[in-house]
């Protein structure tokens, strides 16, 4: 009976198999995402499609990640600047990681937010910033704060 149904509707079965494979890949391996907003310019632009690697759980300095926070509608895309165990501090527009001034962020940060005092990141916590620092809502803001690893949806493939 099942074989007869499959033989009578082969296109339906092919479509269902393709749909299942697409769902599986998107849920557990790779996902296509449309970026909205200018917080990651010039590296990424509003309206640009990004591919997220949802399988990799290895996050490091410079990785661009997609984040889902419970109190934020939608996803955030930001760059990791500090990883678990690091100390983060912003003073006079300069980002300090473990006491070392980061030249790529020198004198461009007008708002230190929660990083105006040194923060030591616990296990599974990350500090993220948007590349377009003046337009970015990121870890400096209390509504975003530190990113827990379970809030990371995936890493943007380059």
C-alpha positions as CSV (number, residue, x, y, z in Angstrom):
1,X,0.0,0.0,0.0
2,X,2.7,2.5,0.9
3,X,4.8,1.5,-2.1
4,X,1.8,2.1,-4.4
5,X,1.2,5.6,-2.8
6,X,4.9,6.4,-3.3
7,X,4.8,5.3,-6.9
8,X,1.7,7.3,-7.6
9,X,3.1,10.5,-6.1
10,X,6.9,10.5,-6.7
11,X,7.2,14.3,-6.9
12,X,5.5,14.7,-3.6
13,X,8.0,12.3,-1.9
14,X,11.0,14.1,-3.6
15,X,9.6,17.4,-2.3
16,X,9.1,16.1,1.2
17,X,12.6,14.6,1.3
18,X,14.2,17.9,0.1
19,X,12.1,19.8,2.6
20,X,13.3,17.5,5.4
21,X,17.0,17.7,4.4
22,X,16.7,21.5,4.2
23,X,15.1,21.8,7.6
24,X,17.8,19.5,9.1
25,X,20.7,21.4,7.6
26,X,19.2,24.8,8.6
27,X,18.4,23.6,12.2
28,X,21.7,21.9,13.0
29,X,24.5,22.8,10.6
30,X,24.2,25.9,8.4
31,X,21.6,28.7,8.2
32,X,21.1,31.6,5.8
33,X,20.5,34.9,7.5
34,X,19.7,38.4,6.3
35,X,21.6,41.2,8.1
36,X,19.6,44.3,9.0
37,X,21.3,47.5,10.3
38,X,24.6,49.2,10.0
39,X,26.3,48.0,13.2
40,X,28.8,45.7,11.4
41,X,29.9,48.1,8.6
42,X,32.2,48.1,6.8
43,X,32.7,44.3,7.1
44,X,29.1,43.5,6.6
45,X,26.3,45.6,5.2
46,X,22.5,45.9,5.8
47,X,20.7,43.7,3.4
48,X,23.6,41.3,3.0
49,X,23.0,37.5,3.3
50,X,25.2,35.7,5.8
51,X,25.8,32.0,6.3
52,X,25.9,30.8,9.9
53,X,27.9,27.8,11.0
54,X,25.6,26.4,13.8
55,X,27.7,23.3,14.3
56,X,31.0,24.9,15.5
57,X,31.1,25.7,19.2
58,X,34.7,27.0,19.1
59,X,34.5,30.8,19.4
60,X,37.5,33.1,19.6
61,X,38.7,36.6,19.2
62,X,37.5,38.3,16.0
63,X,34.8,35.8,15.3
64,X,31.5,37.3,14.1
65,X,28.6,35.6,15.7
66,X,24.8,35.7,15.6
67,X,23.1,36.1,19.0
68,X,19.6,35.6,20.4
69,X,18.8,37.4,23.6
70,X,15.5,36.8,25.4
71,X,14.8,40.5,25.9
72,X,15.7,41.5,22.2
73,X,13.4,41.0,19.3
74,X,15.4,39.4,16.5
75,X,19.1,38.4,16.2
76,X,22.2,40.5,16.8
77,X,25.4,40.1,14.8
78,X,28.6,41.2,16.6
79,X,32.3,40.6,16.8
80,X,33.9,38.8,19.8
81,X,36.5,41.0,21.4
82,X,36.9,39.1,24.7
83,X,36.6,35.5,25.7
84,X,36.1,33.6,29.0
85,X,38.7,34.5,31.6
86,X,39.5,37.9,30.0
87,X,39.4,41.2,31.7
88,X,37.6,43.9,29.7
89,X,37.8,47.7,30.4
90,X,37.0,50.8,28.3
91,X,38.8,54.0,29.3
92,X,39.1,57.3,27.3
93,X,37.8,55.7,24.2
94,X,40.2,52.8,24.3
95,X,39.3,49.1,24.7
96,X,41.6,47.2,27.1
97,X,41.7,43.4,27.1
98,X,43.7,41.9,29.9
99,X,45.3,45.3,30.5
100,X,46.5,45.6,26.9
101,X,45.1,48.5,24.7
102,X,43.6,47.2,21.5
103,X,44.9,49.5,18.7
104,X,42.0,48.6,16.3
105,X,39.5,50.1,18.8
106,X,41.7,53.0,19.9
107,X,40.0,56.4,20.6
108,X,36.8,55.5,18.8
109,X,34.6,54.3,21.7
110,X,32.5,57.2,23.0
111,X,30.4,55.1,25.3
112,X,32.0,52.6,27.7
113,X,28.7,51.5,29.3
114,X,29.1,48.5,31.6
115,X,32.8,48.3,30.7
116,X,33.7,51.6,32.3
117,X,34.8,49.5,35.3
118,X,36.9,46.3,34.7
119,X,34.8,43.2,34.0
120,X,36.3,39.7,34.3
121,X,34.4,37.2,32.0
122,X,33.3,34.0,33.6
123,X,33.2,30.6,31.9
124,X,31.1,30.6,28.7
125,X,30.8,34.5,28.7
126,X,31.9,36.7,25.8
127,X,32.1,40.5,25.3
128,X,31.1,41.6,21.8
129,X,31.2,44.9,19.9
130,X,29.8,46.0,16.5
131,X,32.4,47.1,14.0
132,X,30.5,50.4,13.4
133,X,30.9,51.3,17.1
134,X,28.8,54.5,16.9
135,X,25.8,52.6,15.5
136,X,26.1,49.4,17.6
137,X,24.1,48.1,20.5
138,X,26.4,45.6,22.0
139,X,27.9,44.3,25.3
140,X,28.5,47.8,26.5
141,X,24.7,48.2,27.0
142,X,23.0,46.7,30.0
143,X,20.1,45.3,27.8
144,X,22.7,43.2,25.9
145,X,25.5,42.8,28.4
146,X,27.8,39.8,28.4
147,X,26.9,37.0,25.9
148,X,26.5,33.5,27.3
149,X,27.6,30.7,25.0
150,X,24.0,29.3,24.9
151,X,22.8,32.6,23.4
152,X,25.1,32.2,20.4
153,X,23.2,30.9,17.4
154,X,26.2,30.4,15.2
155,X,29.4,31.8,13.7
156,X,29.3,33.8,10.5
157,X,31.3,32.1,7.7
158,X,33.8,34.4,6.0
